[in-house]
Amino acid sequence: MKKLVIAAVLAACTFSAQAATELVVNGNFETGTFAGWTKSGNPSLSDVIMNTVTSNHTYLWRNGATDTLAYISQTLSTTAGASYTLSFDVYNSSTSGANFEANFNGATVYSFSNAVHNWTHITLTGLTATSSATELKFGARNNPSFIRLDNVSVTAVPEPETYAMLVAGLLLVGGLGRRSKQAAKFA
């Protein structure tokens, strides 16, 4: 019985670790570089810097490209048809000349123009991959100032059937444990 309980606990831990696998490389820019990212578009004033805005972001992507957008992107290893969650922190203090967009799988999933965002945490759920390689891309420009990006994360969302199987397995183990306790009580 103890072996069965240990196996169930290990399966639950494996499931939890699997559910939160991070797909983005250097999403918090803590290397102090663009390692893992590809730059494109307007390269002016697009860099990784030490944070000067708040104390909870050590390094970040700062973009002050003028006229056209500067981009950073990564190709993520995904599963066709699977759902993913994208989250990131964005900062913008300008009310003119500012554009920001987040793209997943070729579609814009979040954007703003000329809107002030004190460090804002954005979470987008239910993003679906169509192949085994999915592009994650951010674009920004800000003529009078800078837009900042940090803590980029993409994780797989387990399918409901996976949760159902985990719950059923744990209930089965619990039932077997209760049954063996009762059997021991009457023996």
C-alpha positions in Angstrom: 0.0 0.0 0.0 2.8 2.4 0.9 4.3 1.8 -2.5 1.0 2.8 -4.2 0.8 6.0 -2.2 4.4 6.9 -3.0 3.8 6.2 -6.7 0.7 8.5 -6.6 2.6 11.3 -5.0 5.4 11.0 -7.5 2.9 11.0 -10.4 1.3 14.2 -9.0 4.7 15.9 -8.6 5.6 14.9 -12.1 2.3 16.2 -13.4 2.8 19.5 -11.6 6.3 20.0 -13.0 5.1 19.1 -16.4 2.2 21.6 -16.2 4.5 24.5 -15.6 7.3 23.9 -18.1 8.7 27.2 -19.2 9.2 27.5 -22.9 10.9 31.0 -23.2 14.6 31.3 -22.9 15.9 34.3 -21.0 12.4 35.7 -20.6 13.6 37.9 -17.7 16.7 39.1 -19.6 18.8 38.2 -16.6 21.7 37.4 -18.8 21.9 41.1 -19.5 21.8 40.3 -23.2 19.4 39.2 -25.9 20.5 35.5 -25.5 17.7 33.4 -26.8 16.0 36.3 -28.7 16.3 37.4 -32.3 16.2 41.2 -33.0 14.6 42.5 -36.2 12.9 45.7 -37.5 14.1 49.1 -36.4 17.3 48.5 -34.3 17.5 52.0 -33.0 17.3 52.3 -29.2 16.5 48.7 -28.6 18.6 47.2 -25.9 18.7 45.1 -22.7 19.5 47.4 -19.7 19.8 47.3 -16.0 16.5 48.5 -14.6 16.3 52.1 -13.6 12.5 52.3 -13.0 11.6 49.9 -10.2 13.5 47.6 -7.8 11.8 44.4 -8.8 13.2 44.1 -12.4 17.0 43.7 -12.6 17.4 43.6 -16.4 14.7 44.3 -19.0 14.2 45.1 -22.7 14.1 48.8 -23.3 12.8 50.1 -26.6 12.6 53.6 -27.8 12.6 52.9 -31.6 11.3 55.8 -33.6 9.0 55.7 -36.7 8.8 51.9 -37.1 8.7 49.0 -34.6 11.7 47.1 -33.3 11.0 43.5 -32.7 12.4 40.7 -30.5 11.3 37.1 -31.1 11.8 33.4 -30.2 10.7 30.2 -31.9 9.2 28.0 -29.2 8.9 24.2 -29.2 5.2 23.6 -29.0 2.6 20.9 -29.7 0.0 21.5 -32.5 -3.4 22.0 -31.1 -2.2 22.5 -27.5 -3.1 25.5 -25.4 -0.5 27.9 -23.9 -0.5 30.8 -21.4 1.6 33.9 -22.2 2.5 36.4 -19.5 4.7 39.4 -19.3 5.3 42.7 -17.6 5.2 45.9 -19.6 5.9 49.6 -18.8 5.1 52.7 -20.7 5.0 56.3 -19.5 4.3 58.1 -22.8 0.9 59.2 -24.1 2.0 59.9 -27.7 4.1 58.1 -30.3 4.0 54.8 -28.4 3.0 51.4 -29.9 3.4 47.9 -28.4 2.3 44.5 -29.6 2.6 40.9 -28.5 2.3 38.2 -31.2 1.8 34.5 -30.8 1.7 32.1 -33.7 1.6 35.0 -36.2 -1.4 36.8 -34.6 -1.4 39.9 -32.4 -2.8 38.8 -29.0 -2.2 42.0 -27.1 -1.4 45.6 -28.1 -1.7 49.2 -27.1 -1.0 52.7 -28.5 -0.3 55.8 -26.5 -1.5 54.3 -23.2 0.3 54.7 -19.9 1.2 51.4 -18.3 3.0 51.5 -14.9 4.5 48.1 -14.6 1.4 46.0 -15.7 1.4 42.2 -15.6 -0.4 40.8 -18.6 -1.6 37.2 -18.7 -3.2 35.7 -21.9 -4.7 32.2 -21.8 -6.0 29.8 -24.4 -3.4 30.6 -27.0 -3.3 27.6 -29.5 -0.2 26.4 -31.4 -0.7 25.2 -34.9 2.6 23.3 -35.3 5.7 22.1 -33.4 7.3 25.5 -33.8 5.5 28.7 -32.7 6.9 32.2 -33.0 6.6 34.5 -30.0 7.3 38.1 -31.0 7.1 41.5 -29.4 7.2 44.8 -31.2 7.5 48.3 -29.8 8.3 51.9 -30.7 8.2 55.0 -28.6 9.3 58.3 -30.1 9.5 60.5 -27.0 10.4 57.9 -24.4 10.8 54.1 -23.8 8.6 51.0 -23.5 10.0 48.3 -21.2 9.3 44.6 -21.2 10.3 41.9 -18.6 9.3 38.5 -17.2 8.2 37.0 -20.4 6.8 33.5 -19.9 5.0 30.8 -22.0 3.8 27.6 -20.4 1.7 24.7 -21.6 -1.9 24.4 -20.3 -2.7 20.8 -19.4 -5.8 19.4 -21.1 -8.9 18.9 -18.9 -8.6 15.1 -19.5 -5.2 15.2 -17.8 -6.6 16.9 -14.7 -9.4 14.4 -14.7 -7.0 11.4 -14.8 -4.9 12.9 -12.0 -8.0 13.4 -9.8 -9.3 10.0 -10.5 -6.0 8.4 -9.7 -5.7 10.2 -6.4 -9.3 9.3 -5.5 -8.5 5.7 -6.3 -5.4 5.7 -4.1 -7.4 7.4 -1.3 -10.1 4.8 -1.6 -7.7 2.0 -1.5 -5.9 3.5 1.6 -9.2 3.9 3.4 -10.3 0.3 2.5 -7.0 -1.2 3.8 -7.3 0.8 7.0 -10.8 -0.5 7.6 -9.7 -4.1 6.8 -6.8 -3.7 9.3 -9.3 -2.4 11.9 -11.5 -5.5 11.7 -8.6 -8.0 11.5 
